[in-house]
Amino acid sequence: MIEALFASIKDAAINSNMADDPDVLRDAWWLRWLKYVAIILVPAIIFGVAGFLIGLNARYDTNGSMKFRFWLGAGIGGGLGLIHVVRCIIRKVDP
């Protein structure tokens, strides 16, 4: 069952038509940019909070090291989101 699911996902990814269909309406410009911002901010928040929570397990943690882990996680998450946004802008596709 799982193999069939992965095979269908693989076939859909390989056989997807990446050409823009002129009959399909695009989202409004403000909605596209809102999606881009969300794609950057959501992973940044998730990775930042995860880095902060990992620091709570340490017994003698300082505030500076907890802040560092939060900003490191936020930077990683935001960077991953930014890579996706730049790819979407270059390929001229909606997220």
N, C-alpha and C positions, 0 to 999 in steps of 0.2 A: 504494500500500500504506500509506504513512504517512498519507495523507489519510483513508483508511478507518479507520485506528486513531484518529486525532483525532476523526473524526466519531462513532465509537462512544463515545469518552470523553465528548464533548460531549452526546450523547443520554442517556447514563447520568447525567450530572450534572444535566441539565435535567429528566429524567423521574423522578428518584429520589424516593421517598416518604419525606418527613422525619417523618411521624407515627410515634409510638412504637407498636410492635406489642406488645400485652399478653402474647402467647404467648412472646415471646423473653425469656429470663432475662438479667438484667444481671450484670455482673461483681461480685465482692465489693467492698465499699467500699475495702478496703485496696489492691486491685489497681487500681481506678480512680485512686486518689490516687498510686499508684506510677507509673502511666502519665502522670499530670499532671506529676509531678516530673521524669520522664524527658524529657517534651516540652520542659520548660524547661531542664534541665541539658545535654542533648545539643547543642542549637544553641549554647548558651553556651560549651561547651567547644570545639566546632568553630570558631566565629567567633573565640574568644579565641586558640586555637592558630594560626589563619590570620593573625590580626593580629600575633602574635609572630613567625611565620615570615617575614612580609613585612618586618619590621624587621631580620631577619638579613641581608638583601641590602644594607642601608645600611652603608657602610664605617666611618663615625665615629658610630655610634649609642651613645647612653648607656643605662644601665640604666633610668633614669627614663622615657625615651621608649619603651623596649620594654615596660615595665610598663604605661604608659599605653595603648599599642596593644592589649595583651592585655586589660586591663579594659574598654576601649572595645568591642572585639569581643565579649567576654563579656556586656557590657551589652546590646549590640544583639541577640545571639543569645537571651539570656534574655528580653529584651523581646518578641521575636517569639514565642517559646514561650508567654510569659505571656498575650499577646493571644489565642492559640489556646485556651489553657486557660480564660480568662474567657469566651470565646465558647461553649465547650462547656458550662460551668456555667450560663450564662444560658439557653442553648437546651435544657438538661437532656438532653444526649446524651453518650454515651461517646466518648472519643477514638478 
